[in-house]
Amino acid sequence: MLGGFTGRLAPAFPDKTKFVNFSGNLSIDALRGRVVVLDFWTYCCINCMHMVPVLKKVEDKFRDSGVVFIGIHSAKFDGENDEANVAYAIAKYGISHPVVLDKDRMIWKAYSVNAWPTLVIVGTDGIIRYRKAGEQSEEKIEQEISRIERMGRKRHVYGRGSGRINWVMKSAKKGVGSFLKFPSKISFRNGSGGIFALSDSGNGRIIIGCINGDNARVSDIVGNGRFNGKPMESASFAKPQGLCWLPDGRILVSDTDNHNLKVISIGNKKSVQTVAGTGKKGGYAGFGRRMESLKTDINSPWDVAFSEREGLAFIAMAGLHQIWTMDLEKGYLEVFAGNGYENLIDDKRRRAEFAQPSGIFACGKTVYTADSESSSIRSIPLDLDFVSTLIGRGLFVYGDEEGMLPDALLQHPMGICKEGSKIYVADTYNGAVKVIDESRKEVIRLVGKPHAKSECRFGDRECDTLGLNEPNDVKFYGGQLYITDTNNHMLRAFDLRRKVLKTVIK
């Protein structure tokens, strides 16, 4: 608890405070007589994501007791200041309480917050009784709310605002009518004539099919307790993200919110099997030891890639700011790179620091990762014990700049692949796909804003008029880039020769 700020009167919200998902106006003073829980968050932050289900459980327990939960969205990145983007995030994470758009961080500053997430609990008398940064347990939050409730009763300032508030919620953007809902990652099976697997994250399922150019045919749907329409107890995913094809034709999936990895077998013997993780969110793991995959807690695996050269799966372990490996044959996990601290530091693998790696790609002798919170692309040569940064300058340095590598900037990239000397990047919060030309040490926009010379420009007869909205992944196949256009609930294809963007699945 940050005791220096507790015991003070809770600052009022600024005039014209904007609620993203709630119609009407609300003030701290109007809530006097209730316990008020303020969750300061930003939607890019993995620790904030971890708090969503925790707060949901606590909120459900106190729903009828007069306790009010309000999210204060104080953005880290410029892209997160857009009201529509925050609305997408609220829908994506399933948040049901009112969320304030703290665009200029006025409330953040008034409450002296300096980290995401931070929880502030205001007593029935309007006094701040608790404040703490970082992830917190359901039990701890419940204890503090109950303690503050008892304090209110004792001081006879409890009950003025008791009972449930009937919020008038705005309609959230959930992709109503779309086949996909917040699609995340895509993977193509080598030498298979366009067979793909796609994580349909918002629907909690994996889509398997075949693509020919900008046409797609779906053959299997796995998830929500079903495999291709038939009940299957093990076929259940919680916001799955990364996936990759294994050499034997199975699919390895990052079942992110379940904190495990699963393998899908297709063909005659359809099955889904957990191969790593216990379902519990894991903590720090150090170098130098092999961990049994089914007895080890892991933490928000966001993407996976398989290296046939090494015979290992590489895992972007976003929740621990590390890169792990898994030997699927022997059933063990190891930390491959990152000491667990969140930062952008190049060093030997065990001392290097990452910041929420969210995309990973294995290519020959090198593993590449999109290190989202540092807005960087990192490379790890498999024959050298060192992590290098290709583009990126730090946790709070980001932008939308093309040009030579020392000067170029990204904003929270989440997807990556390589073909030849070119690295393709889903520059997520810039709504763009960019290419890093390693031979020329140059960064160029391929798909994005209208002013770019080489992009698919609005108004082209053969070009979709809808721009990308927080693309999560990009993969090369058959002369095209396939892009998961996450907030548009689509899979798109960009023809590299004709510079034309088309919609494949929507």
Summary of the structure (lengths in Angstrom):
residues: 506
radius of gyration: 23.1
end to end distance: 46.4
largest distance: 72.9
contacts: 1769
relative contact order: 0.09
helix: 15%
strand: 38%
